[in-house]
Amino acid sequence: MSIVQADLYPSRQHNHPRWQERLDPITYRKDATNAPLSAEQLSRFERDGFLVIENLFSAEEVAVFKAELERMSKDPQVLEAPTAIREPDSGALRSVFAIHRSNELFARVARDERTAGLVRYLLDGDIYVHQSRLNLKPGFKGKEFYWHSDFETWHTEDGLPRMRTISCSILLTDNHPWNGPLMLIPGSHRHYISCVGQTPENHYEQSLRRQEFGIPDEDSLREMVDLYGIEQATGPAGSVVLFDCNTLHGSGSNIAPSPRSNLFYVYNHVDNKPTAPFDGMPPRPEFVAERGPVEPLDIGPQHYGARH
């Protein structure tokens, strides 16, 4: 007999948006003993809901990752798979999902202690990859990602019960203010905004290309920005951005010549596995949201060479 999970963060159920305060911790481990982050970094993540760590991966490692990106972006088998998502207008490759399942190199990156080890500490326990993808925003034609809280979508459409999930973006290119970098609203992770509009059938097919449901209303966004402002996650290739699952974020179009690409891993605590989606729709495909059974990641040192 299955246990019905209470919906602590209802969304897409009313004809007007609602705000509620976060019910879950931001960091689940508070002691700084043997912490892989400094006290200042821990405090900043708690305060802002995100953290930029520059040059966590070397230029040589980034070159290995980018070479594999180039190979994948020209591989017909990759391009024709349902995990490959195209830009809505140009048809350019936008994302490749489930890279921790389909690619041996990027599966090892998912277990790297420099990133996964940080998340394991912040979430205080074993973790697994809820979602992974390769994101590309090519020069001149890379389109925007509109403002949203990942948790609102993962909770509503995937049944993720609680806010015990952290995203990790590994920058493969320099992120400048002019090439569509990630933008975040610091402090927004403390508030949950329920969105208006019932989830359409097979919504993921459209939302992975251009999201139109599960996005905050403009009045709520305006109020949130008035409270906290907007920051850009810029930095050199090899840097890492960690951000809480409920931090409001988005990015603009890239009309500059410089492309922007990253490896993106969503780490979830093993005790926070998805239940039935809270919008009553069928679950999204496994390549978008890992449903289990899950195995805790075997996190440790990883080494990347020209051959893998």
C-alpha positions in Angstrom: 0.0 0.0 0.0 1.5 3.3 -1.1 1.8 6.3 1.3 0.1 9.5 0.1 2.6 12.4 0.4 1.2 15.6 1.7 1.6 18.6 -0.7 3.5 21.1 1.4 4.2 23.4 -1.6 1.0 23.5 -3.7 1.2 25.2 -7.1 -0.9 25.5 -10.3 -4.1 24.9 -8.2 -5.5 28.4 -7.9 -6.4 31.3 -10.2 -4.0 33.7 -8.4 -0.4 33.3 -7.2 0.4 32.7 -3.6 3.5 33.2 -1.5 4.6 31.0 1.4 7.8 30.9 3.5 10.2 28.0 3.0 9.5 25.0 5.3 12.8 23.2 4.8 16.4 24.0 5.8 18.7 25.6 3.3 21.8 23.8 4.5 21.2 20.6 6.4 24.6 20.5 8.0 25.6 23.5 10.1 28.9 22.5 11.7 32.1 23.8 10.0 34.2 20.9 11.2 36.1 19.4 8.2 33.8 21.3 5.9 34.8 21.4 2.2 33.6 25.0 2.1 34.9 28.0 4.2 32.7 29.6 6.8 32.2 32.6 4.5 31.1 30.3 1.6 28.7 28.5 3.8 27.2 31.7 5.1 26.9 33.1 1.5 25.1 30.0 0.3 22.7 30.2 3.2 22.1 33.9 2.6 21.9 34.1 -1.2 20.8 30.6 -2.2 23.8 30.2 -4.5 27.6 30.2 -4.6 30.1 30.8 -7.4 33.5 29.0 -6.9 36.0 30.1 -9.5 38.5 27.8 -11.3 37.5 24.6 -9.5 38.4 22.6 -12.7 41.6 23.2 -14.6 41.9 24.4 -18.1 43.1 21.0 -19.1 40.1 19.3 -17.6 37.7 21.8 -19.3 39.4 21.1 -22.6 38.6 17.4 -22.2 35.0 18.2 -21.4 34.6 20.6 -24.3 36.1 18.0 -26.7 33.5 15.5 -25.7 30.8 18.2 -26.0 31.9 18.8 -29.6 31.9 15.1 -30.4 28.4 14.7 -29.0 27.0 17.8 -30.8 28.0 16.1 -34.1 27.0 12.5 -33.3 23.8 11.6 -35.2 22.9 9.0 -32.5 23.0 11.7 -29.8 21.1 14.3 -32.0 18.3 11.9 -32.9 17.7 10.7 -29.3 14.7 12.1 -27.3 17.2 13.4 -24.8 18.4 16.0 -27.3 16.4 19.2 -27.0 16.5 21.8 -29.8 16.1 25.6 -29.7 12.4 26.6 -30.4 13.2 28.8 -33.5 16.6 28.0 -34.9 16.6 24.3 -34.2 20.1 24.5 -32.8 21.0 22.0 -30.1 19.9 23.5 -26.7 20.4 20.6 -24.2 21.3 16.9 -24.0 19.7 15.2 -20.9 20.8 12.3 -18.8 24.5 12.6 -19.6 25.3 10.8 -16.3 23.6 7.7 -17.8 24.6 7.9 -21.4 28.2 9.2 -21.3 31.0 7.5 -19.4 33.1 10.7 -19.0 30.2 12.8 -17.7 29.1 10.0 -15.4 32.5 10.3 -13.7 32.2 14.1 -13.5 28.9 13.5 -11.7 30.9 11.7 -8.9 33.7 14.2 -8.6 34.3 15.0 -5.0 35.1 18.6 -5.8 31.4 19.2 -6.6 29.3 16.2 -5.5 31.3 16.2 -2.2 30.2 19.8 -1.5 26.6 19.0 -2.1 26.8 15.8 0.0 28.0 18.0 2.8 25.3 20.7 2.4 22.5 18.2 2.2 24.1 16.1 5.0 24.0 12.6 3.5 24.0 10.3 0.5 22.9 11.9 -2.8 22.1 10.8 -6.3 21.6 12.5 -9.6 18.0 13.6 -10.1 18.7 15.2 -13.5 21.7 15.9 -15.6 22.2 17.7 -18.9 24.7 19.4 -21.2 23.5 23.0 -21.8 24.5 24.9 -24.9 23.8 28.6 -25.7 25.5 29.2 -29.0 26.6 32.6 -30.1 24.0 34.8 -31.9 21.1 32.3 -31.5 21.0 30.9 -28.0 17.6 31.7 -26.5 16.6 32.7 -23.0 15.5 30.6 -20.0 12.7 32.5 -18.3 12.6 33.2 -14.6 11.6 30.1 -12.6 12.2 28.1 -9.5 13.4 24.6 -10.4 11.7 23.2 -7.3 8.3 24.4 -8.4 8.6 22.3 -11.5 10.3 19.3 -9.8 7.7 19.3 -7.0 4.7 19.8 -9.2 5.6 17.7 -12.3 7.9 15.2 -10.8 6.6 14.8 -7.2 9.8 15.9 -5.5 8.5 16.3 -1.9 10.9 18.7 -0.1 13.6 21.2 -0.8 16.6 19.0 -0.3 18.1 19.4 -3.8 21.0 21.4 -5.1 22.1 22.1 -8.7 25.7 22.3 -9.9 26.7 24.1 -13.1 30.2 23.5 -14.3 31.1 26.3 -16.7 32.8 25.1 -19.9 33.1 28.6 -21.4 33.8 32.0 -19.9 30.6 33.4 -18.6 30.5 37.1 -19.4 27.7 39.7 -18.7 27.1 39.8 -22.5 26.7 36.1 -23.5 23.6 35.2 -21.5 24.9 34.1 -18.1 22.9 32.7 -15.4 21.0 35.3 -13.4 19.7 34.7 -9.9 17.7 36.6 -7.3 19.7 36.3 -4.1 17.4 35.5 -1.1 14.5 34.3 -3.2 15.1 30.7 -2.0 13.5 31.6 1.3 10.1 32.1 -0.4 8.0 29.8 -2.4 5.7 31.3 -5.1 2.9 29.1 -6.3 2.2 29.6 -10.0 -1.1 29.9 -11.9 -2.2 27.6 -14.7 -2.9 23.9 -14.8 -0.1 21.8 -16.2 -0.8 20.9 -19.9 -0.5 17.3 -21.0 3.0 16.3 -22.0 4.1 19.8 -20.9 7.8 18.8 -20.7 8.0 18.5 -24.5 7.5 22.3 -24.8 8.9 23.5 -21.4 12.4 22.1 -22.1 12.5 24.3 -25.2 10.5 27.4 -23.9 8.8 27.4 -20.5 5.4 29.0 -20.3 3.8 27.3 -17.3 5.3 27.0 -13.8 6.8 30.5 -14.1 6.2 33.2 -11.5 3.8 36.1 -12.3 5.3 39.5 -13.1 4.0 41.2 -9.9 5.7 38.5 -7.8 8.9 38.8 -9.8 8.9 42.6 -9.5 8.4 42.4 -5.7 11.1 39.8 -5.4 13.6 41.9 -7.4 12.7 45.0 -5.4 13.5 43.0 -2.2 16.7 41.3 -3.3 18.0 42.5 -6.7 19.5 40.4 -9.4 23.0 39.0 -9.6 24.9 37.4 -12.6 26.9 34.2 -12.1 29.9 35.2 -14.3 33.3 33.6 -14.2 36.0 31.9 -16.2 35.6 28.4 -17.6 36.2 25.8 -15.0 34.2 27.7 -12.4 31.2 26.1 -10.7 27.9 27.6 -9.6 26.0 25.8 -6.8 22.4 26.9 -6.3 19.5 25.9 -4.1 16.6 24.2 -5.9 14.2 27.1 -5.0 16.4 30.0 -6.0 14.7 32.0 -8.7 16.9 32.2 -11.8 16.9 32.6 -15.5 19.1 33.8 -18.4 18.8 36.1 -21.3 19.4 35.4 -25.0 22.9 35.2 -26.3 23.3 37.7 -29.2 27.1 37.9 -28.7 29.5 35.9 -30.8 30.8 34.1 -27.6 29.0 30.7 -27.0 28.1 29.7 -23.4 27.9 26.0 -22.4 27.9 24.1 -19.1 27.6 20.7 -17.5 24.5 20.7 -15.2 23.9 18.2 -12.4 21.0 18.2 -10.0 21.8 16.3 -6.8 19.0 15.1 -4.6 19.2 13.5 -1.1 18.3 9.8 -1.2 15.5 10.4 1.4 13.8 12.9 -0.9 13.0 10.6 -3.9 10.0 11.6 -6.1 6.5 10.5 -5.3 3.5 10.8 -7.6 3.5 14.3 -9.3 1.5 16.8 -7.3 -0.3 18.1 -10.4 -2.0 14.8 -11.0 -0.4 14.3 -14.4 1.7 11.3 -15.5 5.4 11.5 -14.4 7.8 13.1 -16.8 10.3 10.7 -18.6 13.2 9.2 -16.6 15.7 11.2 -18.6 14.2 14.4 -17.2 13.6 13.2 -13.6 15.3 10.1 -12.2 12.6 8.2 -10.3 14.5 5.2 -8.9 15.4 2.9 -7.5 18.4 5.1 -6.8 21.9 4.2 -5.7 23.9 6.7 -3.6 26.8 8.2 -5.7 30.2 6.7 -5.1 31.9 10.1 -4.7 35.7 10.4 -4.9 38.6 11.9 -6.7 38.3 11.8 -10.5 41.0 12.3 -13.1 40.4 13.3 -16.7 42.8 12.7 -19.6 42.7 13.0 -23.3 41.4 9.5 -23.4 38.5 8.2 -21.3 
